[in-house]
Amino acid sequence: MTIATLTSKGQATIPEEIRTYLGLHAGDKIEFIIDEHGRVVLVP
């Protein structure tokens, strides 16, 4: 399990393992979706 910490400004760093898996780079846009089960999904 990979964990990130939320800052007082509401920011979290996406761990390197997850960024690599998703192919994310600085400046990329990501979308947060709440699915039908109430889970939050991050979509690159």
Backbone as XML, in Angstrom:
<?xml version="1.0"?>
<chain id="A" units="angstrom">
  <residue number="1" name="MET">
    <atom name="N" x="0.858" y="-1.181" z="0.000"/>
    <atom name="CA" x="0.000" y="0.000" z="0.000"/>
    <atom name="C" x="0.894" y="1.231" z="0.000"/>
  </residue>
  <residue number="2" name="THR">
    <atom name="N" x="0.509" y="2.207" z="-0.790"/>
    <atom name="CA" x="1.251" y="3.460" z="-0.890"/>
    <atom name="C" x="0.419" y="4.560" z="-0.255"/>
  </residue>
  <residue number="3" name="ILE">
    <atom name="N" x="1.061" y="5.375" z="0.584"/>
    <atom name="CA" x="0.348" y="6.408" z="1.334"/>
    <atom name="C" x="0.967" y="7.772" z="1.073"/>
  </residue>
  <residue number="4" name="ALA">
    <atom name="N" x="0.129" y="8.801" z="0.979"/>
    <atom name="CA" x="0.574" y="10.186" z="0.865"/>
    <atom name="C" x="-0.032" y="10.962" z="2.025"/>
  </residue>
  <residue number="5" name="THR">
    <atom name="N" x="0.620" y="12.056" z="2.415"/>
    <atom name="CA" x="0.138" y="12.898" z="3.506"/>
    <atom name="C" x="-0.418" y="14.200" z="2.941"/>
  </residue>
  <residue number="6" name="LEU">
    <atom name="N" x="-1.575" y="14.602" z="3.421"/>
    <atom name="CA" x="-2.213" y="15.838" z="3.002"/>
    <atom name="C" x="-1.641" y="17.000" z="3.802"/>
  </residue>
  <residue number="7" name="THR">
    <atom name="N" x="-1.256" y="18.089" z="3.099"/>
    <atom name="CA" x="-0.727" y="19.268" z="3.782"/>
    <atom name="C" x="-1.869" y="20.159" z="4.236"/>
  </residue>
  <residue number="8" name="SER">
    <atom name="N" x="-1.542" y="21.182" z="5.017"/>
    <atom name="CA" x="-2.553" y="22.124" z="5.491"/>
    <atom name="C" x="-3.180" y="22.906" z="4.340"/>
  </residue>
  <residue number="9" name="LYS">
    <atom name="N" x="-2.514" y="22.940" z="3.181"/>
    <atom name="CA" x="-3.053" y="23.617" z="1.998"/>
    <atom name="C" x="-3.883" y="22.676" z="1.117"/>
  </residue>
  <residue number="10" name="GLY">
    <atom name="N" x="-4.083" y="21.442" z="1.578"/>
    <atom name="CA" x="-4.876" y="20.488" z="0.807"/>
    <atom name="C" x="-4.094" y="19.820" z="-0.307"/>
  </residue>
  <residue number="11" name="GLN">
    <atom name="N" x="-2.769" y="19.862" z="-0.245"/>
    <atom name="CA" x="-1.929" y="19.270" z="-1.280"/>
    <atom name="C" x="-1.377" y="17.928" z="-0.818"/>
  </residue>
  <residue number="12" name="ALA">
    <atom name="N" x="-1.213" y="17.016" z="-1.768"/>
    <atom name="CA" x="-0.587" y="15.722" z="-1.498"/>
    <atom name="C" x="0.348" y="15.409" z="-2.658"/>
  </residue>
  <residue number="13" name="THR">
    <atom name="N" x="1.505" y="14.862" z="-2.348"/>
    <atom name="CA" x="2.432" y="14.431" z="-3.390"/>
    <atom name="C" x="2.059" y="13.014" z="-3.796"/>
  </residue>
  <residue number="14" name="ILE">
    <atom name="N" x="1.891" y="12.798" z="-5.090"/>
    <atom name="CA" x="1.620" y="11.450" z="-5.586"/>
    <atom name="C" x="2.942" y="10.688" z="-5.532"/>
  </residue>
  <residue number="15" name="PRO">
    <atom name="N" x="2.990" y="9.574" z="-4.816"/>
    <atom name="CA" x="4.241" y="8.833" z="-4.674"/>
    <atom name="C" x="4.834" y="8.428" z="-6.032"/>
  </residue>
  <residue number="16" name="GLU">
    <atom name="N" x="6.164" y="8.364" z="-6.083"/>
    <atom name="CA" x="6.876" y="8.060" z="-7.321"/>
    <atom name="C" x="6.400" y="6.761" z="-7.969"/>
  </residue>
  <residue number="17" name="GLU">
    <atom name="N" x="6.168" y="5.744" z="-7.165"/>
    <atom name="CA" x="5.711" y="4.449" z="-7.688"/>
    <atom name="C" x="4.408" y="4.608" z="-8.480"/>
  </residue>
  <residue number="18" name="ILE">
    <atom name="N" x="3.497" y="5.430" z="-7.979"/>
    <atom name="CA" x="2.202" y="5.641" z="-8.633"/>
    <atom name="C" x="2.374" y="6.520" z="-9.868"/>
  </residue>
  <residue number="19" name="ARG">
    <atom name="N" x="3.191" y="7.572" z="-9.765"/>
    <atom name="CA" x="3.451" y="8.447" z="-10.928"/>
    <atom name="C" x="4.046" y="7.651" z="-12.072"/>
  </residue>
  <residue number="20" name="THR">
    <atom name="N" x="4.983" y="6.780" z="-11.762"/>
    <atom name="CA" x="5.620" y="5.953" z="-12.796"/>
    <atom name="C" x="4.596" y="5.002" z="-13.423"/>
  </residue>
  <residue number="21" name="TYR">
    <atom name="N" x="3.802" y="4.350" z="-12.592"/>
    <atom name="CA" x="2.790" y="3.406" z="-13.081"/>
    <atom name="C" x="1.799" y="4.092" z="-14.022"/>
  </residue>
  <residue number="22" name="LEU">
    <atom name="N" x="1.402" y="5.327" z="-13.678"/>
    <atom name="CA" x="0.424" y="6.062" z="-14.480"/>
    <atom name="C" x="1.065" y="6.858" z="-15.617"/>
  </residue>
  <residue number="23" name="GLY">
    <atom name="N" x="2.389" y="6.917" z="-15.635"/>
    <atom name="CA" x="3.088" y="7.679" z="-16.674"/>
    <atom name="C" x="2.925" y="9.178" z="-16.496"/>
  </residue>
  <residue number="24" name="LEU">
    <atom name="N" x="2.803" y="9.631" z="-15.252"/>
    <atom name="CA" x="2.600" y="11.055" z="-14.973"/>
    <atom name="C" x="3.919" y="11.807" z="-14.917"/>
  </residue>
  <residue number="25" name="HIS">
    <atom name="N" x="3.902" y="13.044" z="-15.429"/>
    <atom name="CA" x="5.064" y="13.920" z="-15.404"/>
    <atom name="C" x="4.624" y="15.305" z="-14.931"/>
  </residue>
  <residue number="26" name="ALA">
    <atom name="N" x="5.581" y="16.120" z="-14.525"/>
    <atom name="CA" x="5.283" y="17.483" z="-14.072"/>
    <atom name="C" x="4.457" y="18.215" z="-15.121"/>
  </residue>
  <residue number="27" name="GLY">
    <atom name="N" x="3.401" y="18.864" z="-14.686"/>
    <atom name="CA" x="2.530" y="19.623" z="-15.587"/>
    <atom name="C" x="1.352" y="18.834" z="-16.137"/>
  </residue>
  <residue number="28" name="ASP">
    <atom name="N" x="1.346" y="17.511" z="-15.968"/>
    <atom name="CA" x="0.221" y="16.698" z="-16.441"/>
    <atom name="C" x="-1.037" y="17.031" z="-15.642"/>
  </residue>
  <residue number="29" name="LYS">
    <atom name="N" x="-2.173" y="16.882" z="-16.274"/>
    <atom name="CA" x="-3.470" y="17.077" z="-15.613"/>
    <atom name="C" x="-3.979" y="15.724" z="-15.126"/>
  </residue>
  <residue number="30" name="ILE">
    <atom name="N" x="-4.625" y="15.732" z="-13.958"/>
    <atom name="CA" x="-5.266" y="14.525" z="-13.450"/>
    <atom name="C" x="-6.697" y="14.866" z="-13.058"/>
  </residue>
  <residue number="31" name="GLU">
    <atom name="N" x="-7.559" y="13.878" z="-13.146"/>
    <atom name="CA" x="-8.973" y="14.065" z="-12.821"/>
    <atom name="C" x="-9.327" y="13.152" z="-11.653"/>
  </residue>
  <residue number="32" name="PHE">
    <atom name="N" x="-10.143" y="13.664" z="-10.733"/>
    <atom name="CA" x="-10.629" y="12.877" z="-9.607"/>
    <atom name="C" x="-12.114" y="12.615" z="-9.830"/>
  </residue>
  <residue number="33" name="ILE">
    <atom name="N" x="-12.499" y="11.352" z="-9.805"/>
    <atom name="CA" x="-13.885" y="10.952" z="-10.040"/>
    <atom name="C" x="-14.369" y="10.155" z="-8.826"/>
  </residue>
  <residue number="34" name="ILE">
    <atom name="N" x="-15.584" y="10.435" z="-8.371"/>
    <atom name="CA" x="-16.205" y="9.622" z="-7.320"/>
    <atom name="C" x="-17.091" y="8.598" z="-8.022"/>
  </residue>
  <residue number="35" name="ASP">
    <atom name="N" x="-16.756" y="7.311" z="-7.847"/>
    <atom name="CA" x="-17.519" y="6.268" z="-8.545"/>
    <atom name="C" x="-18.806" y="5.921" z="-7.805"/>
  </residue>
  <residue number="36" name="GLU">
    <atom name="N" x="-19.562" y="4.963" z="-8.356"/>
    <atom name="CA" x="-20.875" y="4.608" z="-7.817"/>
    <atom name="C" x="-20.800" y="3.957" z="-6.432"/>
  </residue>
  <residue number="37" name="HIS">
    <atom name="N" x="-19.584" y="3.547" z="-6.018"/>
    <atom name="CA" x="-19.398" y="2.936" z="-4.701"/>
    <atom name="C" x="-18.844" y="3.931" z="-3.682"/>
  </residue>
  <residue number="38" name="GLY">
    <atom name="N" x="-18.706" y="5.205" z="-4.096"/>
    <atom name="CA" x="-18.181" y="6.223" z="-3.207"/>
    <atom name="C" x="-16.659" y="6.276" z="-3.147"/>
  </residue>
  <residue number="39" name="ARG">
    <atom name="N" x="-15.986" y="5.527" z="-3.989"/>
    <atom name="CA" x="-14.519" y="5.540" z="-4.044"/>
    <atom name="C" x="-14.054" y="6.670" z="-4.950"/>
  </residue>
  <residue number="40" name="VAL">
    <atom name="N" x="-12.926" y="7.247" z="-4.618"/>
    <atom name="CA" x="-12.344" y="8.297" z="-5.446"/>
    <atom name="C" x="-11.321" y="7.654" z="-6.376"/>
  </residue>
  <residue number="41" name="VAL">
    <atom name="N" x="-11.457" y="7.927" z="-7.672"/>
    <atom name="CA" x="-10.578" y="7.369" z="-8.694"/>
    <atom name="C" x="-9.764" y="8.500" z="-9.300"/>
  </residue>
  <residue number="42" name="LEU">
    <atom name="N" x="-8.446" y="8.315" z="-9.406"/>
    <atom name="CA" x="-7.561" y="9.290" z="-10.030"/>
    <atom name="C" x="-7.325" y="8.859" z="-11.468"/>
  </residue>
  <residue number="43" name="VAL">
    <atom name="N" x="-7.602" y="9.742" z="-12.419"/>
    <atom name="CA" x="-7.461" y="9.413" z="-13.840"/>
    <atom name="C" x="-6.470" y="10.387" z="-14.472"/>
  </residue>
  <residue number="44" name="PRO">
    <atom name="N" x="-5.372" y="9.859" z="-15.057"/>
    <atom name="CA" x="-4.408" y="10.756" z="-15.699"/>
    <atom name="C" x="-4.987" y="11.366" z="-16.971"/>
  </residue>
</chain>
